[in-house]
């Protein structure tokens, strides 16, 4: 798996390519794939990814999901019940997934056709919500591009988050550094 500087170089090359406006929402999704152990390094270099996008003539916005579960749960009327009995959370997981999708859709609606929305913090959804389902549910709202910063692996078109379970087959464009 590539290191972070190599991923950044691959991203710089890719973001500089012309964007075809006629592609489907699913084809406007990019997966920037890196080793889970490099999550902090990727976060530390996020400004470099932004500079690459801006140098290529694109806008940039970040949609960070790192705190999505905590914020949603902290505001939920039944939070005390979920804290006391986490097994009860399963009944609210659909509600949480819908809230996360709404959050990402809001970021996408605020971005124009020339803007790249960087989706970070997707590892925080592991075990609670599916990144594949999230991306599928927001794809229709993508006007520019959605870059999912993805700690995991790709084998052909099969993506595995955190390299911890079977992944999914998806139509997204992978961006990977050299190994």
C-alpha positions in Angstrom: 0.0 0.0 0.0 1.2 3.5 -0.8 2.5 6.0 1.6 0.9 9.5 2.1 3.3 11.5 -0.1 2.7 9.0 -2.9 -1.1 9.3 -2.4 -0.8 13.1 -2.6 1.2 12.9 -5.8 -1.4 10.6 -7.4 -4.2 12.9 -6.2 -2.4 16.0 -7.7 -2.2 14.2 -11.1 -5.8 13.1 -10.9 -7.4 16.3 -9.7 -5.7 18.2 -12.6 -7.5 16.1 -15.2 -10.5 17.6 -16.9 -13.9 16.9 -15.2 -16.6 15.5 -17.4 -19.9 16.9 -16.3 -21.9 14.2 -18.2 -20.9 11.4 -15.9 -23.3 9.9 -13.3 -23.2 10.8 -9.6 -21.5 7.4 -8.8 -18.8 8.2 -11.3 -18.1 11.5 -9.6 -17.0 9.7 -6.5 -13.2 9.3 -5.9 -11.8 7.0 -3.2 -8.4 8.2 -1.9 -7.2 4.9 -0.5 -4.6 4.6 2.2 -3.5 2.3 5.0 -5.6 2.7 8.2 -2.5 3.4 10.2 -1.9 6.5 8.0 -5.1 8.2 9.0 -3.4 10.9 11.1 -0.8 11.5 8.4 -3.5 12.0 5.8 -5.3 14.4 8.1 -2.1 16.3 8.7 -1.7 16.7 4.9 -5.3 17.7 4.2 -4.1 21.2 3.4 -1.8 19.8 0.7 -4.7 18.0 -0.9 -6.7 21.3 -0.8 -3.8 23.2 -2.4 -3.6 20.5 -5.2 -7.4 21.0 -5.9 -7.1 24.7 -5.9 -4.0 24.7 -8.1 -6.0 22.6 -10.6 -8.7 25.4 -10.6 -11.3 23.7 -8.3 -13.0 24.7 -5.2 -12.6 22.7 -2.0 -14.7 22.0 1.0 -14.4 19.4 3.8 -17.2 17.3 5.2 -15.8 15.6 8.3 -17.8 12.8 9.8 -15.4 12.1 12.7 -17.8 13.5 15.3 -21.1 12.6 13.6 -22.1 9.7 15.9 -21.2 11.6 19.1 -23.0 14.8 18.0 -26.1 12.9 16.9 -26.2 10.7 20.0 -25.5 13.6 22.3 -28.5 15.4 20.9 -30.9 12.4 20.9 -33.7 12.4 23.3 -33.0 8.8 24.3 -29.3 9.1 24.7 -29.3 8.1 28.4 -31.1 4.9 27.5 -28.5 4.2 24.8 -25.6 4.9 27.2 -27.2 2.6 29.8 -28.1 -0.1 27.3 -26.0 0.1 24.1 -27.9 -2.9 22.7 -30.9 -0.6 22.3 -29.0 1.5 19.8 -29.7 -0.9 16.9 -33.3 0.4 16.7 -31.9 3.9 16.1 -29.2 3.0 13.6 -31.4 3.8 10.6 -32.2 7.2 12.0 -28.4 7.8 12.5 -27.6 6.7 8.9 -30.3 9.1 7.6 -28.8 12.0 9.7 -25.3 11.3 8.3 -26.6 11.2 4.8 -28.4 14.5 5.4 -25.2 16.0 6.7 -23.2 14.9 3.6 -26.0 16.1 1.2 -25.9 19.5 2.9 -22.2 19.7 2.1 -22.8 18.6 -1.4 -25.6 21.1 -2.0 -23.3 24.0 -0.9 -20.7 22.9 -3.5 -20.9 23.9 -7.2 -19.9 21.9 -10.3 -16.2 23.0 -9.9 -15.9 22.1 -6.2 -14.4 18.9 -4.7 -16.0 17.9 -1.4 -13.5 15.9 0.7 -15.3 13.4 2.9 -13.2 12.6 5.9 -13.8 10.6 9.1 -15.5 7.7 7.4 -13.7 5.2 9.7 -15.8 6.6 12.6 -18.9 5.0 10.9 -17.4 1.5 11.0 -19.8 -0.9 12.8 -22.6 1.7 12.8 -23.2 2.7 9.2 -22.0 1.5 5.8 -19.8 3.9 3.7 -21.1 2.1 0.6 -24.7 2.8 1.5 -23.9 6.4 2.5 -22.1 7.1 -0.9 -25.0 5.5 -2.8 -27.5 7.6 -1.0 -25.8 10.9 -1.7 -24.5 10.3 -5.2 -27.4 12.0 -6.8 -26.5 15.3 -5.0 -22.9 15.5 -6.3 -22.4 18.4 -8.7 -18.6 18.6 -8.7 -16.7 15.6 -7.2 -16.8 13.8 -3.9 -13.4 12.5 -2.7 -13.8 9.9 0.1 -10.7 9.7 2.1 -10.8 5.9 2.8 -8.6 4.1 5.3 -8.6 0.6 3.9 -7.8 -1.5 0.8 -9.1 -2.1 -2.7 -8.8 -5.4 -4.6 -10.1 -4.8 -8.1 -13.4 -2.9 -7.4 -13.9 -4.4 -3.9 -13.3 -1.9 -1.1 -12.6 -2.9 2.5 -12.8 -0.2 5.2 -10.2 -0.6 7.9 -9.2 -3.9 6.3 -11.5 -5.5 8.9 -14.3 -7.1 7.0 -15.6 -7.8 3.5 -16.2 -4.7 1.5 -18.3 -3.9 -1.4 -18.1 -3.5 -5.2 -18.5 0.1 -6.3 -18.3 2.2 -9.4 -16.1 4.9 -7.8 -12.7 6.0 -9.2 -9.8 4.8 -7.0 -6.9 7.1 -6.3 -3.9 5.3 -4.9 -0.3 6.1 -4.6 2.5 3.9 -5.8 3.3 0.9 -3.7 
